[in-house]
Amino acid sequence: MRFAFDDEQEEIKRSARDLLARRAPLERVRAAAQERAYDEALWREIVELGWPGLAIGEAHGGVGLGLVELVAVLEQVGYALTPSPLVADVCAALVIDLAGRDEQRARWLPGIASGEQTATVARVRDGVAAAVPDAERAAAIVLVGDDGSARVVPAQEARVEPYDGIDLTRRWARVQVAAEAGEPLAGDVAGGLQRAEVALAAELTGLAQRALDMTVAYVKERKQFGRPVGAFQGVSHRCAEMLALTEAARSATYFAAWAADADRAQLPAASAMAKASAASAARRVAAMAIQAHGGIGFTWEADVHWIFKRAHASAAQLGSGDEHRRSVARLAAQRLRDAAAPSRVTA
């Protein structure tokens, strides 16, 4: 097992960070949020780099890399608060790729990989998905039921009602579908969702890191009583806690991405731990960042609130941190029961 990226993965991560730092600085994130519109030129660049198809097989027009490489990119997407449909798009593709039938993969994955189509995924209850990211422009909507089943619904078979969510850097919609709409995904739905959870964990880890970096920069610059506020013990302890939370989320996410590519038996627990850890870290670190910024942190003119809002929106996607912690507990209990069960000896 590798606990560090190899040279190629480091290059993917570096190129993603450099592009997004240049093309999606915070002033453009703010503009996209206020205008309720994405930067389509940026989306075209993302498509040209192959990010939507990074983890899609070459047979369907993708790059054919693994979840580790996708995580390297999505962490930077979170760090930049990139206003784009990429996260929802790749999460849906991960589910379709693993859970779809051959004809479903052939229908949807090439368009996603090429950027000609986008997709999204969300939980549905009684035919309604209340908070679906980027559904308005999606050609395919993957809806996951409480029983773990899933179906892919073409956009024309769904009623999509856009609205402004807490996170204005992305577009949100309420989606309503009839019981007979779409086609069931009959493959490994659970595995596809676990991979999507790891993708979301990567975005959340990037958000936590950005909140930490912004806070450290601010407390070094802001002075009180003639000293930088970061020199005060209470502030420095808070920054240390933010660092610990962020690194824990990153470690859990990287391990889950490795498990998805190399040891699928560990993925159920690893993905749940990654999403739970990253969801908690992003929300808590963003909240502590606002506190560390003092009164300015609560103002519309500051930038740190964008991280806080996206952290809460992304943390709720495909199950909350508490839901995933319960999943980890169930898996651990089952493992203990299996270990305690007497083995059968056959003649």
Secondary structure, 3 states (H helix, E strand, C coil): CCCCCCHHHHHHHHHHHHHHHHHCCHHHHHHHHHHCCCCHHHHHHHHHCCHHHCCCCHHHCCCCCCHHHHHHHHHHHHHCCCCCCHHHHHHHHHHHHHHCCHHHHHHHHHHHHHCCCCEEEEECECCEEEEEECCCCCCEEEEECCCCCEEEEEHHHEEEEEECCCCCCCCEEEEEECCCCCEECCCCHHHHHHHHHHHHHHHHHHHHHHHHHHHHHHHHHCEECCEEHHHCHHHHHHHHHHHHHHHHHHHHHHHHHHHHHHCHHHHHHHHHHHHHHHHHHHHHHHHHHHHHCHHHHHCCCCCHHHHHHHHHHHHCCCCCHHHHHHHHHHHHHHHHHHHHCCCCCCC
